[in-house]
């Protein structure tokens, strides 16, 4: 059974978003319907939600199976892997081993060649003043729970 940590489970913003996310789709559904009818709503709302949900769970599945990893988090029950070559398609979520190693970081494409469009967007939002206190990886020498893996 999934147990959500108390600090997240009790967060009023997350509770609001969970209760109302379906209604947020109206912000796009109404203009889509007015521009192109039901077919635009089907493609622009329904298919978009299906694709993003299926994509999320597909990446999650492959990233939590044996594969390429740079870090081992000591004491962690679940280890993750990186999926090279999928950075653009997954907005950087394919660098999941990095995410498990540095969960505080918004940047998860940490090494040269690890494309991370999600990080680019967050940096743009920060430059515009729409994001602040953006997390970055903690120094490795301060991490007793992190063990580098050399291939």
DSSP file (Angstrom, degrees, kcal/mol; ACC not computed):
  #  RESIDUE AA STRUCTURE BP1 BP2  ACC     N-H-->O    O-->H-N    N-H-->O    O-->H-N    TCO  KAPPA ALPHA  PHI   PSI    X-CA   Y-CA   Z-CA
    1    1 A X              0   0    0      0, 0.0     2,-0.4     0, 0.0     0, 0.0   0.000 360.0 360.0 360.0 138.7    0.0    0.0    0.0
    2    2 A X        -     0   0    0      2,-0.0     2,-0.6     1,-0.0     0, 0.0  -0.654 360.0-166.8 -80.9 126.6    1.2    3.5   -0.9
    3    3 A X        -     0   0    0     -2,-0.4     2,-0.4     0, 0.0     3,-0.0  -0.964  11.1-146.1-116.3 117.9    1.7    5.8    2.1
    4    4 A X        -     0   0    0     -2,-0.6     5,-0.0     1,-0.1    -2,-0.0  -0.658  30.3-103.1 -84.3 135.3    2.2    9.4    1.3
    5    5 A X    >>  -     0   0    0     -2,-0.4     4,-3.1     1,-0.1     3,-1.3  -0.259  29.4-119.8 -57.8 141.5    4.5   11.3    3.7
    6    6 A X  H 3> S+     0   0    0      1,-0.3     4,-2.2     2,-0.2    -1,-0.1   0.839 111.1  57.5 -55.4 -38.3    2.5   13.5    6.2
    7    7 A X  H 34 S+     0   0    0      1,-0.2    -1,-0.3     2,-0.2    -2,-0.1   0.803 116.8  35.8 -66.4 -25.9    4.1   16.7    5.0
    8    8 A X  H X4 S+     0   0    0     -3,-1.3     3,-1.3     2,-0.1    -2,-0.2   0.857 114.7  54.0 -89.0 -42.8    2.9   16.0    1.5
    9    9 A X  H 3< S+     0   0    0     -4,-3.1    -2,-0.2     1,-0.3    -3,-0.2   0.831 112.6  45.4 -61.5 -32.2   -0.4   14.4    2.4
   10   10 A X  T 3< S+     0   0    0     -4,-2.2     2,-0.5    -5,-0.3    -1,-0.3   0.434  81.9 119.1 -91.6   0.3   -1.4   17.4    4.5
   11   11 A X    <>  -     0   0    0     -3,-1.3     4,-2.2     1,-0.2     5,-0.2  -0.543  54.4-153.1 -72.2 120.2   -0.3   20.0    2.0
   12   12 A X  H  > S+     0   0    0     -2,-0.5     4,-2.5     1,-0.2     5,-0.2   0.848  92.4  54.6 -65.1 -34.9   -3.4   22.1    1.1
   13   13 A X  H  > S+     0   0    0      2,-0.2     4,-2.6     1,-0.2    -1,-0.2   0.945 110.6  45.4 -64.2 -47.4   -2.1   23.0   -2.4
   14   14 A X  H  > S+     0   0    0      1,-0.2     4,-2.5     2,-0.2    -2,-0.2   0.891 112.6  51.6 -62.9 -40.0   -1.6   19.4   -3.3
   15   15 A X  H  X S+     0   0    0     -4,-2.2     4,-2.1     2,-0.2    -1,-0.2   0.921 111.0  48.1 -62.2 -43.7   -5.0   18.4   -1.9
   16   16 A X  H  X S+     0   0    0     -4,-2.5     4,-2.0     2,-0.2    -2,-0.2   0.939 112.4  48.3 -61.0 -48.3   -6.6   21.2   -4.0
   17   17 A X  H  X S+     0   0    0     -4,-2.6     4,-1.6     1,-0.2    -2,-0.2   0.896 111.3  50.3 -61.7 -40.8   -4.8   20.1   -7.1
   18   18 A X  H  < S+     0   0    0     -4,-2.5     4,-0.2     1,-0.2    -1,-0.2   0.890 113.8  45.1 -64.4 -39.5   -5.7   16.5   -6.6
   19   19 A X  H  < S+     0   0    0     -4,-2.1    -1,-0.2    -5,-0.2    -2,-0.2   0.810 125.4  29.6 -72.4 -29.8   -9.4   17.3   -6.1
   20   20 A X  H >X S+     0   0    0     -4,-2.0     3,-1.2    -5,-0.2     4,-1.1   0.415  78.9 107.5-117.1   1.2   -9.6   19.8   -9.0
   21   21 A X  H 3X S+     0   0    0     -4,-1.6     4,-0.7     1,-0.3     3,-0.4   0.834  79.9  58.7 -55.9 -34.0   -7.2   18.7  -11.8
   22   22 A X  H >4 S+     0   0    0      1,-0.2     3,-0.8    -4,-0.2    -1,-0.3   0.872 103.7  51.7 -62.8 -36.0  -10.0   17.5  -14.0
   23   23 A X  H X4 S+     0   0    0     -3,-1.2     3,-1.5     1,-0.2     4,-0.3   0.761  96.1  69.0 -72.8 -24.5  -11.6   20.9  -14.0
   24   24 A X  H >< S+     0   0    0     -4,-1.1     3,-1.5    -3,-0.4     4,-0.4   0.782  85.2  71.3 -63.8 -25.0   -8.4   22.6  -15.0
   25   25 A X  T XX S+     0   0    0     -3,-0.8     4,-3.0    -4,-0.7     3,-1.2   0.737  80.8  73.8 -64.4 -21.2   -8.8   20.9  -18.4
   26   26 A X  H <> S+     0   0    0     -3,-1.5     4,-2.0     1,-0.3     5,-0.4   0.790  80.6  71.1 -63.6 -26.7  -11.6   23.3  -19.2
   27   27 A X  H <4 S+     0   0    0     -3,-1.5     4,-0.3    -4,-0.3    -1,-0.3   0.836 116.5  22.6 -58.9 -31.7   -9.1   26.1  -19.7
   28   28 A X  H <> S+     0   0    0     -3,-1.2     4,-2.4    -4,-0.4    -2,-0.2   0.763 118.0  62.9 -99.2 -35.6   -8.1   24.3  -22.9
   29   29 A X  H  X S+     0   0    0     -4,-3.0     4,-2.8     1,-0.2     5,-0.2   0.889 100.7  52.0 -62.5 -41.6  -11.2   22.3  -23.6
   30   30 A X  H  X S+     0   0    0     -4,-2.0     4,-2.4     2,-0.2    -1,-0.2   0.956 113.3  42.3 -64.1 -50.8  -13.5   25.3  -24.1
   31   31 A X  H  > S+     0   0    0     -5,-0.4     4,-2.1    -4,-0.3     5,-0.2   0.904 115.0  52.1 -62.4 -37.4  -11.3   27.1  -26.7
   32   32 A X  H  X>S+     0   0    0     -4,-2.4     4,-2.9     2,-0.2     5,-0.6   0.932 110.5  47.8 -61.5 -44.6  -10.6   23.8  -28.4
   33   33 A X  H  X5S+     0   0    0     -4,-2.8     4,-2.0     1,-0.2    -1,-0.2   0.915 112.2  49.0 -62.5 -43.0  -14.3   23.1  -28.7
   34   34 A X  H  <5S+     0   0    0     -4,-2.4    -1,-0.2    -5,-0.2    -2,-0.2   0.841 117.6  41.2 -66.5 -32.8  -15.1   26.6  -30.0
   35   35 A X  H  <5S-     0   0    0     -4,-2.1    -2,-0.2    -5,-0.2    -1,-0.2   0.859 139.8  -1.1 -82.9 -37.1  -12.3   26.3  -32.6
   36   36 A X  H  <5S-     0   0    0     -4,-2.9     3,-0.5     1,-0.3     4,-0.4   0.408  90.1-128.1-141.6   4.6  -12.8   22.7  -33.8
   37   37 A X    >X< -     0   0    0     -4,-2.0     4,-1.4    -5,-0.6     3,-0.6  -0.335  63.7 -25.6  81.4-161.7  -15.6   20.9  -32.0
   38   38 A X  H 3> S+     0   0    0      1,-0.2     4,-2.8     2,-0.2    -1,-0.2   0.835 131.1  60.4 -62.1 -36.4  -15.6   17.6  -30.2
   39   39 A X  H 3> S+     0   0    0     -3,-0.5     4,-2.4     1,-0.2     5,-0.3   0.881 104.1  50.3 -63.5 -36.1  -12.7   16.2  -32.3
   40   40 A X  H <> S+     0   0    0     -3,-0.6     4,-3.0    -4,-0.4     5,-0.3   0.882 111.4  48.6 -67.5 -37.1  -10.4   19.0  -31.1
   41   41 A X  H  X>S+     0   0    0     -4,-1.4     4,-2.3     2,-0.2     5,-1.5   0.920 111.2  50.6 -66.7 -43.2  -11.4   18.2  -27.5
   42   42 A X  I  <>S+     0   0    0     -4,-2.8     5,-2.6     3,-0.2     6,-0.2   0.936 120.7  33.8 -60.3 -47.3  -10.8   14.5  -28.0
   43   43 A X  I  <5S+     0   0    0     -4,-2.4     5,-0.5     3,-0.2    -2,-0.2   0.899 124.5  42.1 -76.3 -41.1   -7.3   15.1  -29.5
   44   44 A X  I  <5S+     0   0    0     -4,-3.0    -3,-0.2    -5,-0.3    -2,-0.2   0.737 131.8  15.8 -82.9 -23.5   -6.3   18.1  -27.5
   45   45 A X  I  X5S+     0   0    0     -4,-2.3     4,-2.4    -5,-0.3     5,-0.2   0.765 128.4  38.9-112.7 -63.1   -7.5   17.0  -24.1
   46   46 A X  I  ><S+     0   0    0     -5,-1.5     4,-2.3     1,-0.2    -3,-0.2   0.940 121.7  41.2 -61.5 -51.7   -8.3   13.3  -23.9
   47   47 A X  H  ><S+     0   0    0     -5,-2.6     4,-3.0    -6,-0.2     5,-0.2   0.874 113.6  55.1 -66.2 -35.8   -5.4   12.0  -26.0
   48   48 A X  H  > S+     0   0    0     -5,-0.5     4,-2.4    -6,-0.2    -1,-0.2   0.917 110.4  45.2 -62.4 -43.4   -3.0   14.5  -24.3
   49   49 A X  H  X S+     0   0    0     -4,-2.4     4,-2.4     2,-0.2     5,-0.2   0.920 114.7  48.2 -66.9 -43.3   -3.9   13.2  -20.9
   50   50 A X  H  X S+     0   0    0     -4,-2.3     4,-2.8    -5,-0.2     5,-0.3   0.938 114.1  46.4 -62.0 -47.2   -3.7    9.6  -22.0
   51   51 A X  H  X S+     0   0    0     -4,-3.0     4,-2.6     1,-0.2    -2,-0.2   0.910 114.5  46.3 -64.1 -43.2   -0.3   10.1  -23.7
   52   52 A X  H  X S+     0   0    0     -4,-2.4     4,-2.2    -5,-0.2    -1,-0.2   0.895 115.6  45.8 -70.0 -37.4    1.2   12.0  -20.7
   53   53 A X  H  X S+     0   0    0     -4,-2.4     4,-2.3    -5,-0.2     5,-0.2   0.938 115.8  45.2 -68.6 -46.7    0.0    9.5  -18.2
   54   54 A X  H  X S+     0   0    0     -4,-2.8     4,-2.2    -5,-0.2    -2,-0.2   0.902 113.8  51.0 -63.5 -40.1    1.1    6.5  -20.2
   55   55 A X  H  X S+     0   0    0     -4,-2.6     4,-2.5    -5,-0.3     5,-0.2   0.917 109.2  50.9 -62.2 -43.9    4.4    8.2  -20.9
   56   56 A X  H  X S+     0   0    0     -4,-2.2     4,-2.4     1,-0.2    -2,-0.2   0.945 113.9  42.7 -59.3 -49.9    4.9    9.0  -17.2
   57   57 A X  H  X S+     0   0    0     -4,-2.3     4,-2.2     2,-0.2    -1,-0.2   0.815 112.3  54.3 -71.7 -28.8    4.3    5.4  -16.1
   58   58 A X  H  X S+     0   0    0     -4,-2.2     4,-2.4    -5,-0.2     5,-0.2   0.945 111.5  44.1 -66.9 -48.2    6.3    3.9  -19.0
   59   59 A X  H  X S+     0   0    0     -4,-2.5     4,-2.5     1,-0.2    -2,-0.2   0.923 113.5  52.1 -61.5 -43.5    9.4    6.0  -18.0
   60   60 A X  H  X S+     0   0    0     -4,-2.4     4,-0.8    -5,-0.2    -1,-0.2   0.914 110.1  48.9 -59.4 -43.4    8.8    5.1  -14.3
   61   61 A X  H >< S+     0   0    0     -4,-2.2     3,-0.9     1,-0.2    -2,-0.2   0.963 115.3  41.7 -61.5 -52.7    8.7    1.4  -15.2
   62   62 A X  H >< S+     0   0    0     -4,-2.4     3,-1.0     1,-0.2    -1,-0.2   0.824 111.9  55.7 -67.9 -31.0   11.9    1.4  -17.3
   63   63 A X  H 3< S+     0   0    0     -4,-2.5    18,-2.7     1,-0.2    -1,-0.2   0.633 104.8  53.6 -76.9 -13.1   13.8    3.6  -14.8
   64   64 A X  T << S+     0   0    0     -3,-0.9     2,-0.3    -4,-0.8    -1,-0.2   0.031  96.8  81.0-110.2  26.5   13.1    1.3  -11.9
   65   65 A X  S <  S-     0   0    0     -3,-1.0    16,-0.0     1,-0.1    -3,-0.0  -0.816  99.0 -69.0-120.1 164.9   14.5   -1.8  -13.6
   66   66 A X  S    S+     0   0    0     -2,-0.3     2,-0.3    15,-0.1    -1,-0.1  -0.236  81.4 105.1 -56.0 140.6   18.1   -2.9  -13.9
   67   67 A X        -     0   0    0     13,-0.1     2,-0.2    -4,-0.1    16,-0.1  -0.961  67.9 -16.4 175.1-161.8   20.1   -0.6  -16.3
   68   68 A X  B     +A   82   0A   0     14,-0.5    14,-3.5    -2,-0.3     2,-0.3  -0.433  61.0 166.2 -69.1 129.2   22.7    2.1  -16.5
   69   69 A X        -     0   0    0     12,-0.2    12,-0.1    -2,-0.2     3,-0.1  -0.997  31.5-169.1-144.5 150.6   23.3    4.0  -13.2
   70   70 A X  S    S+     0   0    0     -2,-0.3    79,-3.0     1,-0.1     2,-0.3   0.609  76.7  42.2-106.1 -22.6   26.0    6.3  -12.0
   71   71 A X  E     -C  148   0B   0     77,-0.2     2,-0.4     9,-0.2    77,-0.2  -0.931  56.6-156.8-131.4 149.7   24.9    6.3   -8.3
   72   72 A X  E     -C  147   0B   0     75,-2.3    75,-2.6    -2,-0.3     2,-0.8  -0.997  17.9-145.2-122.1 125.5   23.8    3.9   -5.6
   73   73 A X  E >   -C  146   0B   0     -2,-0.4     3,-1.8    73,-0.2    73,-0.2  -0.809  23.8-129.0 -91.7 111.7   21.8    5.4   -2.7
   74   74 A X  T 3  S+     0   0    0     71,-2.9     3,-0.1    -2,-0.8    70,-0.0  -0.338  88.1  11.7 -62.7 135.5   22.8    3.5    0.4
   75   75 A X  T 3  S+     0   0    0      1,-0.3     2,-0.4     2,-0.1    -1,-0.3   0.405  92.3 132.2  80.7  -3.3   19.9    2.1    2.4
   76   76 A X    <   -     0   0    0     -3,-1.8    -1,-0.3    69,-0.2    -3,-0.1  -0.698  48.5-153.8 -85.2 130.6   17.4    2.9   -0.4
   77   77 A X  S    S+     0   0    0     -2,-0.4     2,-0.5     1,-0.1    -1,-0.2   0.891  83.7  49.6 -67.5 -40.2   15.0    0.1   -1.2
   78   78 A X        -     0   0    0     -3,-0.1     2,-0.3    22,-0.0    -1,-0.1  -0.899  68.6-171.3-107.7 123.5   14.4    1.3   -4.7
   79   79 A X        -     0   0    0     -2,-0.5     2,-0.3   -15,-0.1    -7,-0.1  -0.764  12.7-148.2-103.4 157.2   17.4    2.1   -7.0
   80   80 A X        -     0   0    0     -2,-0.3     2,-0.3    -9,-0.2   -16,-0.2  -0.810   2.2-143.7-124.9 165.4   16.8    3.8  -10.3
   81   81 A X        -     0   0    0    -18,-2.7    15,-0.6    -2,-0.3     2,-0.3  -0.822  16.7-119.0-123.0 164.1   18.5    3.8  -13.7
   82   82 A X  B     -AB  68  95A   0    -14,-3.5     2,-0.6    -2,-0.3   -14,-0.5  -0.785  14.5-148.4 -98.4 148.1   19.2    6.4  -16.4
   83   83 A X    >   -     0   0    0     11,-2.4     3,-1.3    -2,-0.3    11,-0.1  -0.812  21.0-147.4-116.7  88.0   17.8    5.9  -19.9
   84   84 A X  T 3  S+     0   0    0     -2,-0.6    30,-0.1     1,-0.2   -16,-0.0  -0.175  75.3  26.3 -58.1 145.5   20.3    7.5  -22.3
   85   85 A X  T 3  S+     0   0    0     28,-0.2    -1,-0.2     1,-0.0     4,-0.2   0.383  98.0  87.8  88.7  -2.8   19.0    9.1  -25.5
   86   86 A X    <>  +     0   0    0     -3,-1.3     4,-2.3     1,-0.1     6,-0.3   0.224  48.5 111.2-112.4  14.6   15.6   10.0  -24.2
   87   87 A X  H  >>S+     0   0    0      1,-0.2     5,-1.7     2,-0.2     4,-0.6   0.906  81.0  43.4 -57.5 -48.3   16.2   13.4  -22.7
   88   88 A X  H >45S+     0   0    0      1,-0.2     3,-0.6     3,-0.2    -1,-0.2   0.923 115.9  48.1 -65.1 -43.5   14.3   15.5  -25.2
   89   89 A X  H 345S+     0   0    0      1,-0.2    -1,-0.2    -4,-0.2    -2,-0.2   0.843 121.2  35.2 -65.7 -35.1   11.3   13.1  -25.3
   90   90 A X  H ><5S-     0   0    0     -4,-2.3     3,-1.8   -31,-0.0    -1,-0.2   0.311 106.0-118.5-104.5   7.8   11.0   12.8  -21.5
   91   91 A X  T <<5S-     0   0    0     -4,-0.6    27,-1.0    -3,-0.6    -3,-0.2   0.804  78.8 -52.1  56.7  30.0   12.0   16.4  -20.6
   92   92 A X  T > <S+     0   0    0     -5,-1.7     3,-1.9    -6,-0.3    -1,-0.3   0.320 110.6 119.3  93.4  -6.9   15.0   15.0  -18.7
   93   93 A X  T <   +     0   0    0     -3,-1.8     3,-0.2     1,-0.3    -2,-0.1   0.700  60.6  76.8 -65.4 -17.0   13.0   12.5  -16.6
   94   94 A X  T 3  S+     0   0    0      1,-0.2   -11,-2.4    -8,-0.2     2,-1.1   0.651  76.9  75.6 -67.8 -13.7   15.0    9.7  -18.2
   95   95 A X  B <>  +B   82   0A   0     -3,-1.9     4,-1.5   -13,-0.2     3,-0.3  -0.347  60.2 143.6 -90.2  53.5   17.9   10.7  -15.9
   96   96 A X  H  >  +     0   0    0     -2,-1.1     4,-2.4   -15,-0.6   -14,-0.2   0.777  60.2  59.6 -71.8 -30.0   16.1    9.0  -13.0
   97   97 A X  H  > S+     0   0    0     -3,-0.3     4,-2.0   -16,-0.3    -1,-0.2   0.905 106.9  49.3 -63.4 -39.5   19.2    7.6  -11.3
   98   98 A X  H  > S+     0   0    0     -3,-0.3     4,-2.5     2,-0.2    -2,-0.2   0.898 108.8  53.6 -63.2 -39.9   20.4   11.2  -10.9
   99   99 A X  H  < S+     0   0    0     -4,-1.5    -2,-0.2     1,-0.2    -1,-0.2   0.913 109.5  46.8 -62.0 -43.8   16.9   12.1   -9.5
  100  100 A X  H >< S+     0   0    0     -4,-2.4     3,-0.5     1,-0.2    -1,-0.2   0.876 114.7  47.8 -66.2 -36.1   17.1    9.4   -6.9
  101  101 A X  H 3< S+     0   0    0     -4,-2.0    -2,-0.2     1,-0.3    -1,-0.2   0.852 128.1  24.0 -72.2 -34.5   20.7   10.5   -6.0
  102  102 A X  T ><  +     0   0    0     -4,-2.5     3,-2.0    -5,-0.1    -1,-0.3  -0.562  67.8 162.6-131.0  67.4   19.8   14.2   -5.8
  103  103 A X  T <  S+     0   0    0     -3,-0.5    -1,-0.1     1,-0.3    -3,-0.1   0.700  74.0  62.6 -64.7 -18.4   16.1   14.5   -5.1
  104  104 A X  T 3  S+     0   0    0     -3,-0.1     2,-0.4    32,-0.1    -1,-0.3   0.583  87.9  94.3 -79.0  -9.3   16.4   18.1   -4.0
  105  105 A X    <   -     0   0    0     -3,-2.0    31,-0.3    -6,-0.2    -3,-0.1  -0.690  55.7-164.1 -95.8 132.7   17.6   19.1   -7.4
  106  106 A X  S    S+     0   0    0     29,-2.7     2,-0.6    -2,-0.4    30,-0.2   0.736  83.6  74.2 -76.3 -24.4   15.5   20.5  -10.2
  107  107 A X        +     0   0    0     28,-0.6    30,-0.1     1,-0.1    -2,-0.1  -0.810  51.3 160.3 -91.1 119.8   18.4   19.8  -12.6
  108  108 A X        +     0   0    0     -2,-0.6     2,-1.2     1,-0.1     3,-0.2   0.519  56.0  82.5-119.0  -8.7   18.6   16.0  -13.2
  109  109 A X        +     0   0    0      1,-0.2     7,-0.1     7,-0.1    -1,-0.1  -0.779  58.1 159.5 -88.0  91.3   20.7   16.0  -16.4
  110  110 A X        +     0   0    0     -2,-1.2     2,-0.2     5,-0.1    -1,-0.2   0.719  43.3  59.1 -95.1 -23.4   23.9   16.4  -14.5
  111  111 A X  S >  S-     0   0    0     -3,-0.2     3,-2.3     1,-0.1    -3,-0.0  -0.700  97.9 -77.9-110.0 159.4   26.7   15.2  -16.8
  112  112 A X  T 3  S+     0   0    0      1,-0.3    -1,-0.1    -2,-0.2     3,-0.1  -0.266 119.2  22.2 -53.2 134.5   27.7   16.3  -20.3
  113  113 A X  T 3  S+     0   0    0      1,-0.2     2,-1.3    -4,-0.1    -1,-0.3   0.326  86.0 123.2  89.1  -7.0   25.3   15.0  -22.9
  114  114 A X    <   -     0   0    0     -3,-2.3    -1,-0.2    -5,-0.1     2,-0.1  -0.710  55.5-149.6 -89.6  92.1   22.4   14.5  -20.5
  115  115 A X        +     0   0    0     -2,-1.3     2,-0.2    -3,-0.1   -20,-0.1  -0.398  19.5 179.4 -66.2 131.4   19.8   16.6  -22.2
  116  116 A X    >>  +     0   0    0     -7,-0.1     4,-1.5    -2,-0.1     3,-0.7  -0.632  13.8 169.1-139.6  76.3   17.4   18.1  -19.6
  117  117 A X  H 3> S+     0   0    0    -30,-0.4     4,-2.3     1,-0.2     5,-0.2   0.812  79.6  63.3 -60.3 -30.8   14.7   20.4  -21.2
  118  118 A X  H 3> S+     0   0    0    -27,-1.0     4,-2.2     1,-0.2    -1,-0.2   0.904 103.4  49.1 -58.7 -40.7   12.8   20.5  -17.8
  119  119 A X  H <> S+     0   0    0     -3,-0.7     4,-2.6     2,-0.2    -1,-0.2   0.892 107.7  54.1 -64.4 -41.5   15.8   22.2  -16.3
  120  120 A X  H  X S+     0   0    0     -4,-1.5     4,-2.1     1,-0.2    -2,-0.2   0.916 109.7  47.7 -60.2 -42.7   15.9   24.7  -19.2
  121  121 A X  H  X S+     0   0    0     -4,-2.3     4,-2.5     2,-0.2    -2,-0.2   0.924 111.4  49.7 -64.9 -44.7   12.2   25.6  -18.6
  122  122 A X  H  X S+     0   0    0     -4,-2.2     4,-2.3     1,-0.2    -2,-0.2   0.900 110.0  51.2 -62.6 -40.1   12.8   26.0  -14.9
  123  123 A X  H  X S+     0   0    0     -4,-2.6     4,-2.4     2,-0.2    -1,-0.2   0.899 109.7  50.5 -63.9 -39.6   15.8   28.3  -15.5
  124  124 A X  H  X S+     0   0    0     -4,-2.1     4,-1.6     2,-0.2    -2,-0.2   0.912 110.3  49.2 -62.6 -42.7   13.6   30.4  -17.9
  125  125 A X  H  <>S+     0   0    0     -4,-2.5     5,-2.9     1,-0.2     6,-0.9   0.880 110.5  51.3 -63.8 -37.5   10.9   30.7  -15.3
  126  126 A X  H ><5S+     0   0    0     -4,-2.3     3,-1.4     4,-0.3    -2,-0.2   0.914 107.5  52.1 -66.3 -42.0   13.6   31.7  -12.7
  127  127 A X  H 3<5S+     0   0    0     -4,-2.4    -1,-0.2     1,-0.3    -2,-0.2   0.828 109.8  50.1 -62.4 -31.0   14.9   34.4  -15.0
  128  128 A X  T 3<5S-     0   0    0     -4,-1.6    -1,-0.3    -5,-0.2    -2,-0.2   0.472 119.0-112.5 -84.7  -2.1   11.4   35.7  -15.4
  129  129 A X  T < 5S+     0   0    0     -3,-1.4    -3,-0.2    -4,-0.3    -2,-0.1   0.617  89.8 112.7  81.4  12.6   10.9   35.8  -11.7
  130  130 A X  S   <S+     0   0    0     -5,-2.9     2,-0.3    -6,-0.2    -4,-0.3   0.526  75.2  41.3 -96.0  -7.4    8.3   33.0  -11.8
  131  131 A X        +     0   0    0     -6,-0.9     2,-0.3    -8,-0.1    -2,-0.2  -0.994  66.8 170.3-136.7 144.4   10.4   30.4  -10.0
  132  132 A X        +     0   0    0     -2,-0.3     3,-0.1     1,-0.1    -6,-0.0  -0.958  56.7  33.8-149.5 165.5   12.7   30.9   -7.0
  133  133 A X  S    S-     0   0    0     -2,-0.3     2,-0.3     1,-0.2    -1,-0.1   0.893  74.7-173.0  52.2  43.4   14.7   28.8   -4.5
  134  134 A X        -     0   0    0     -3,-0.1    -1,-0.2     1,-0.1     2,-0.1  -0.530  20.7-122.3 -71.8 125.7   15.4   26.3   -7.3
  135  135 A X        -     0   0    0     -2,-0.3   -29,-2.7    -3,-0.1   -28,-0.6  -0.395  29.4-175.2 -73.4 143.6   17.1   23.3   -5.9
  136  136 A X        -     0   0    0    -31,-0.3   -32,-0.1   -30,-0.2   -28,-0.0  -0.874  40.6 -73.1-129.1 163.8   20.5   22.1   -7.1
  137  137 A X        -     0   0    0     -2,-0.3     2,-0.1   -30,-0.1     3,-0.1  -0.273  47.0-121.2 -61.1 140.2   22.5   18.9   -6.2
  138  138 A X        -     0   0    0      1,-0.1    -1,-0.1     2,-0.1     5,-0.1  -0.451  45.0 -82.8 -71.1 153.6   24.1   18.9   -2.8
  139  139 A X    >   -     0   0    0      1,-0.1     3,-1.5    -2,-0.1    -1,-0.1  -0.346  34.6-132.2 -59.4 137.7   27.9   18.5   -2.9
  140  140 A X  G >  S+     0   0    0      1,-0.3     3,-2.0     2,-0.2     6,-0.2   0.851 103.6  63.1 -62.0 -35.6   28.9   14.8   -3.2
  141  141 A X  G 3  S+     0   0    0      1,-0.3    -1,-0.3     3,-0.0    -2,-0.1   0.646  99.4  55.5 -68.7 -11.5   31.4   15.1   -0.3
  142  142 A X  G <  S+     0   0    0     -3,-1.5     2,-0.7     1,-0.1    -1,-0.3   0.338  90.1  91.4 -96.3   6.7   28.5   15.9    2.1
  143  143 A X    X   +     0   0    0     -3,-2.0     3,-0.6     1,-0.2    -1,-0.1  -0.859  39.5 168.9-110.8 101.7   26.6   12.8    1.2
  144  144 A X  T 3  S+     0   0    0     -2,-0.7    -1,-0.2     1,-0.2   -70,-0.0   0.697  82.2  57.5 -76.9 -19.9   27.3    9.7    3.3
  145  145 A X  T 3  S+     0   0    0    -72,-0.1   -71,-2.9   -44,-0.1     2,-0.5   0.410  92.4  83.2 -91.2   1.9   24.3    7.9    1.7
  146  146 A X  E <   -C   73   0B   0     -3,-0.6     2,-0.5   -73,-0.2   -73,-0.2  -0.917  52.8-174.3-117.2 129.7   25.6    8.2   -1.9
  147  147 A X  E     -C   72   0B   0    -75,-2.6   -75,-2.3    -2,-0.5     2,-0.1  -0.969  21.6-133.5-123.5 118.3   28.0    5.9   -3.5
  148  148 A X  E     -C   71   0B   0     -2,-0.5     2,-0.5   -77,-0.2   -77,-0.2  -0.419  16.0-145.7 -67.1 143.7   29.4    6.6   -7.0
  149  149 A X        -     0   0    0    -79,-3.0     2,-0.5    -2,-0.1    -1,-0.0  -0.957   8.2-155.0-111.2 124.9   29.4    3.6   -9.4
  150  150 A X              0   0    0     -2,-0.5   -80,-0.0     1,-0.1   -79,-0.0  -0.869 360.0 360.0-101.1 129.0   32.2    3.4  -11.9
  151  151 A X              0   0    0     -2,-0.5    -1,-0.1   -81,-0.0   -81,-0.0   0.463 360.0 360.0 -86.1 360.0   31.6    1.5  -15.1
